[in-house]
């Protein structure tokens, strides 16, 4: 199993006490699901696109959110969009957006 690193930007707002900063390790399949989250697709749509079952997608989304500090799905979608684009907002200081392959 290959593990992919993703850097949570320093400017990203923490959620509760589970704040995560620095690199997060996602499995290859979690990484694929994570990057597809950027589209805002439902679990069923993600399952169809990735040829996985809906329950597998739900499992991965849950794990991704937990690894990223218990963030919401919407926050995960934002981070995934940043990872896909490899960008960070202008004028904001902080870490890089991603180290996840496309």
SVG drawing of the C-alpha trace seen along z (x, -y; Angstrom):
<svg xmlns="http://www.w3.org/2000/svg" viewBox="-25 -40 30 42">
<polyline fill="none" stroke="black" stroke-width="0.4" points="0.0,0.0 1.4,-3.4 0.9,-6.3 0.6,-9.9 1.4,-13.0 -0.8,-16.1 0.1,-19.3 -2.6,-21.2 -2.0,-24.9 -1.1,-26.8 -3.8,-29.4 -6.5,-26.7 -8.9,-27.2 -8.6,-24.5 -11.7,-22.6 -11.9,-21.8 -9.1,-20.2 -8.2,-17.8 -6.2,-20.5 -3.8,-19.0 -0.9,-20.9 1.9,-19.7 1.7,-16.6 -1.2,-14.1 -0.7,-10.6 -3.4,-9.3 -3.4,-5.9 -3.5,-5.8 -7.2,-5.1 -7.9,-7.8 -5.9,-10.2 -8.0,-9.3 -11.3,-9.9 -9.9,-13.1 -9.0,-14.6 -12.4,-13.8 -14.0,-15.5 -13.0,-18.8 -15.8,-18.4 -18.5,-18.5 -19.8,-15.1 -22.0,-12.9 -20.8,-9.6 -22.8,-7.8 -21.2,-10.0 -17.7,-9.4 -18.4,-5.7 -19.4,-5.6 -16.4,-7.7 -13.9,-5.7 -15.6,-2.3 -16.0,-1.7 -19.0,-0.9 -20.8,-3.7 -19.9,-2.2 -16.2,-2.1 -16.4,-5.8 -18.1,-6.7 -15.4,-4.7 -12.6,-6.6 -14.3,-10.0 -14.7,-9.4 -11.0,-8.4 -9.9,-11.4 -11.9,-13.8 -10.5,-12.2 -6.9,-12.4 -7.4,-16.1 -8.5,-16.8 -12.2,-16.1 -13.0,-18.7 -16.3,-19.0 -16.9,-17.5 -17.1,-21.1 -13.7,-21.9 -12.3,-18.6 -13.7,-19.7 -11.9,-23.0 -8.6,-21.4 -9.1,-18.9 -9.7,-21.7 -6.5,-23.4 -4.6,-20.1 -5.8,-19.7 -4.9,-23.2 -1.7,-23.3 -2.5,-26.9 -2.9,-28.9 -4.8,-32.2 -2.8,-35.3 -1.7,-37.4 -2.2,-34.7 0.8,-33.3 1.0,-29.6 2.1,-26.3 1.8,-24.9 -1.4,-23.6 -0.5,-20.0 1.9,-17.3 -0.7,-14.9 -0.3,-13.7 -3.0,-14.3"/>
</svg>
